[in-house]
């Protein structure tokens, strides 16, 4: 799996989305932003100024499929 730490300039203007499963009371939540080339950036919603990770399109697609298939349940 290939991941990269995102730079501030790479994330400038990113539109972050938090899961609808995340409650409003805090907790362990992540946010995801679409990046050029189908890549996805992921960050901790409780600490948005901290580093984000960027996943390639293929890795993100495989991860999303595994979640849908219940591989992490």
DRENLOBA-489246 format. One record per residue (C-alpha): residue in one letter; x, y negated, z negated. Coordinates in nm, 3 decimals, m for minus. Example, Ala and Ser with C-alpha at 12.3 -4.5 7.8 and 13.67 -1.06 7.14 Angstrom:
@aa->a u->1.230 v->0.450 w->m0.780
@aa->s u->1.367 v->0.106 w->m0.714
***
This chain:
@aa->x u->0.000 v->0.000 w->0.000
@aa->x u->0.130 v->m0.343 w->0.088
@aa->x u->0.045 v->m0.641 w->m0.128
@aa->x u->0.197 v->m0.985 w->m0.144
@aa->x u->0.186 v->m1.263 w->m0.399
@aa->x u->0.012 v->m1.559 w->m0.245
@aa->x u->0.165 v->m1.904 w->m0.241
@aa->x u->m0.037 v->m2.210 w->m0.335
@aa->x u->m0.025 v->m2.334 w->0.024
@aa->x u->m0.159 v->m2.003 w->0.158
@aa->x u->m0.462 v->m2.036 w->m0.069
@aa->x u->m0.535 v->m2.404 w->m0.015
@aa->x u->m0.900 v->m2.439 w->0.077
@aa->x u->m0.984 v->m2.073 w->0.005
@aa->x u->m1.349 v->m2.003 w->m0.078
@aa->x u->m1.351 v->m1.771 w->m0.377
@aa->x u->m1.641 v->m1.533 w->m0.440
@aa->x u->m1.715 v->m1.359 w->m0.770
@aa->x u->m1.909 v->m1.034 w->m0.774
@aa->x u->m2.281 v->m1.055 w->m0.844
@aa->x u->m2.212 v->m0.781 w->m1.102
@aa->x u->m2.006 v->m1.027 w->m1.306
@aa->x u->m2.196 v->m1.171 w->m1.596
@aa->x u->m2.190 v->m1.533 w->m1.704
@aa->x u->m2.045 v->m1.444 w->m2.046
@aa->x u->m1.685 v->m1.405 w->m1.932
@aa->x u->m1.537 v->m1.059 w->m1.939
@aa->x u->m1.304 v->m0.897 w->m1.690
@aa->x u->m1.387 v->m1.047 w->m1.353
@aa->x u->m1.202 v->m1.092 w->m1.029
@aa->x u->m1.264 v->m1.325 w->m0.738
@aa->x u->m1.197 v->m1.253 w->m0.371
@aa->x u->m1.130 v->m1.491 w->m0.082
@aa->x u->m1.112 v->m1.417 w->0.290
@aa->x u->m0.780 v->m1.504 w->0.452
@aa->x u->m0.666 v->m1.526 w->0.816
@aa->x u->m0.622 v->m1.194 w->0.994
@aa->x u->m0.881 v->m1.017 w->0.781
@aa->x u->m0.661 v->m1.022 w->0.472
@aa->x u->m0.816 v->m1.070 w->0.128
@aa->x u->m0.681 v->m1.263 w->m0.169
@aa->x u->m0.774 v->m1.146 w->m0.520
@aa->x u->m0.735 v->m1.338 w->m0.846
@aa->x u->m0.843 v->m1.326 w->m1.209
@aa->x u->m1.152 v->m1.545 w->m1.249
@aa->x u->m1.059 v->m1.630 w->m1.608
@aa->x u->m0.720 v->m1.766 w->m1.497
@aa->x u->m0.758 v->m1.904 w->m1.143
@aa->x u->m0.428 v->m2.096 w->m1.163
@aa->x u->m0.233 v->m1.771 w->m1.206
@aa->x u->m0.091 v->m1.575 w->m0.915
@aa->x u->m0.323 v->m1.414 w->m0.661
@aa->x u->m0.253 v->m1.100 w->m0.461
@aa->x u->m0.308 v->m1.074 w->m0.087
@aa->x u->m0.410 v->m0.739 w->0.059
@aa->x u->m0.385 v->m0.653 w->0.426
@aa->x u->m0.708 v->m0.595 w->0.619
@aa->x u->m0.648 v->m0.219 w->0.637
@aa->x u->m0.576 v->m0.182 w->0.267
@aa->x u->m0.882 v->m0.391 w->0.175
@aa->x u->m1.105 v->m0.185 w->0.406
@aa->x u->m0.981 v->0.140 w->0.249
@aa->x u->m1.032 v->0.001 w->m0.102
@aa->x u->m1.387 v->m0.117 w->m0.026
@aa->x u->m1.474 v->0.222 w->0.125
@aa->x u->m1.341 v->0.400 w->m0.184
@aa->x u->m1.552 v->0.177 w->m0.410
@aa->x u->m1.863 v->0.246 w->m0.201
@aa->x u->m1.789 v->0.620 w->m0.212
@aa->x u->m1.769 v->0.615 w->m0.594
@aa->x u->m1.402 v->0.714 w->m0.612
@aa->x u->m1.347 v->0.487 w->m0.914
@aa->x u->m1.661 v->0.579 w->m1.109
***
